[in-house]
Amino acid sequence: MYDPAAFEIFYRRHVDAVTRFMARRVTDPHTVADLTAETFLSVIDSARAYRPELGTETAWLYGIARNVVAAEARRSARQNILGSRVAGRRLLDGDDIDRLEEKLDAEQAGRRALAALDGLADGERAVIELVAVDQLTVAEAAEALGIRRVTARVRLHRARRALRPAAADAGSTGREPAASRTSAVSRTSGSTAPSTPDQAGLTYAGGEA
């Protein structure tokens, strides 16, 4: 049963993290606001499916957020999203826009890091973006993606191995390695979890490298 008081506590605990998650993936403040709101509406719809014994609420929430982003990408591919949604989207006042634009500016490193992962296979990219960019543990990433932990670790290892040549090549030409841009996210995302860098420069929450 939906409990408004419990939902408000949950919302206040996680809204900033979800907003940052969206700001790493889109660049328009209205879309950030829309997708954040859609995520928490999905939380209400899915609340009865959450099982604390299966994983953390953060992993469950990030799984929902990823589904919302994926649905948005599909909509965007089918239609001119700005033209079709503007009439139905929530209006933002000046303070809301300023606040969201600040988050968008703060998450520039995160968007660059995600762009640097474009060449990876979908499954490998999904794991490494949650672990190295969004700073989930491997266990939380596995829960968010609905896969086994051992599968998540294998995909993470493959992704790290695939990124090392690009990082080495960038270092030899004096350019900033993509891996370094990824590790910079931990300085801008607001994560307080201990992090562990690997030899490619990727940073992982909770020492889960």
N, C-alpha and C positions, 0 to 999 in steps of 0.2 A: 504494500500500500504506500502511496506517495505521501511523504511527510514533509510539509513545507519548511518546518523549522530545521530539520536535519539537512534538507537540500540547501538551505541558505548557508549553513555552516560549511558544507561541502563546497559550495560555490565560492565562498570567500577564501577558503583554503587553497583553491586551485585556479581561480580565474586569471591571476597574473601569469602563471605558468602556461596556461592554454593560450592566452593572448600572445605571449612571446613565441610559442610554438607556431601560431599562425603567421606572426610577423616575420618568421624565418622563411616562410613559403609563399607569401603574397606581398605585394608592394602597395596596395591601395588600402587606406585606413577604413573605408566603408566595408570592404570585403573582409578585413580582419575582424571588424565588429560583427558582421553577419555570421562568419564561420565560427567565431567564439560562441555566439548565441546559439547557433545550430548544434554545436557540440553539447552544450548543457541541456538543450531540449532533448537531444538523443539520450543523455544521461537519465532524464526523467523516464523516457520510454523504456530504457533498458535496465532500470535499477533493480528489478526483480531477478535479472539474470546474473547479477554480480555475486560471486562466491568468494569471500575473503580467504578461504583456505586454499584457493587456487592461485592467488597472487595478490600483489598490492593494488590498492585503489588507483595509484598513479599509473601503473601499467595498464590497467583496465581503461582508465580515462584516455591515455595516449592512444590506445587501440581505437577507441571511438573517434578521437580527433583525426587520426589518419584516415579513417573511413570517410569522414566529413570532407577532408581535403581531396580525397580521391573522387568523391561524388562531384565536388566543385570543378575539378579538372575535366571530368566527363561532360558536365554542363557547358563549360567554357569551350570545349572542342566542338560542341553541336550548334552553338548559337552565339550571337553577340551578347555576352553576359551583361555588359554595362547598359546596353539599350533595353534589354528585356527585364532586368531586375530592378532598375532604378525606382520604378513606381511603387514597388512593394517593399523596398528595403527600409529599415529603421532609420529615421532622420537623426543625424548627429549634430550636437551643438558645437560651438567653437572650441570649448574646453575638451570635449571628447576627441575631436580631430587632433588637437595639439598633443594630447596624451598619447594617442595611437601613433602619431607621426614620430614622437620621441622614441617609442618602442621600435618602430620601423628603422629609425636611424641606429638604434642600439643593436639591432639584429642584422646589420649589413654583413658582418663577418659570417654569421650563420648562413645567410643566403649565398655568399660566395663559396662557403664550404659545401653546401648542398649541390651547387652547380659543378663543383670539382668532382662530384661522385657520379656524374651523368653517364660515364662509360661503363659503369659496373652493371652486372646482371641484376634484375629487379630484386630478387631475394637477398642478394648480398648487400645491395644498396640499402634496402629496408632495415637490415640489422645494423649496419654501420652508422646510418644516419641517426638512429635512435640512441646508439651507444656513444658515438664520438661527437655527435652534434647536439642531440637533445639531452645527453648525459644520464640516460637510464643505465642501470646495470644490465649485464647480459641476461640475467634471469627475468628482469622486468621487460626487456625487449622481446624475449621469447613469448612472455605472456601477452604482450600487446599485439604480437603478430599471430598468436595462436599456433606456435610451433614448439617443439621440444627444445630444452636448453642445449642439448648436445648439437642439435641442428643449427641453433643460433651461433654456437661457438665455431662450428665448422664454416658457416657462411662468413662470420666475422674474420676468421683466419684467412679465408680466400680473398676477401675484400682488402684486407691489410696487405696481403702479398701482391695483389694487383696494383695497389697504389704506390708501392715502394719504388718501382722504376721511374714513375712520373715525378716522384719527389726527388729522386737522385738526379734526374735530368734537369729539373728546374734549378736544383742547387748548383749544378755545374755551369749553368748559363747565367747565374746571378739573379734569377727571378725568384720570387717568393714561392716556395713549394706549396702545392695544394694542401698537403698535410698540415703545414704550418697554419694555413688559413683555417683549417678545420679545428686545430687545437686552440686557436684564438677564441672560439666560441665559448669555451669554459670561462673566459674572462669577461664575456658580455652577457651571458645568459642568466646570470644571477644564481647559478647553481652553487650550493654550499657543500656538496659532497666532495670528499677527497678524490683527487684525480691522479692518474698514472700515465705518463707519456711513454710511447714505445719508440723504437728506433726510426720509424717513419715520421714521427712528430705528432701522431694522433694521440688524443687525450681521452681517457676513459674514466667514467665515474666509478668511485668506490674501488679502485685498483683492479678493475675487471679486464685489464688488457690481455 
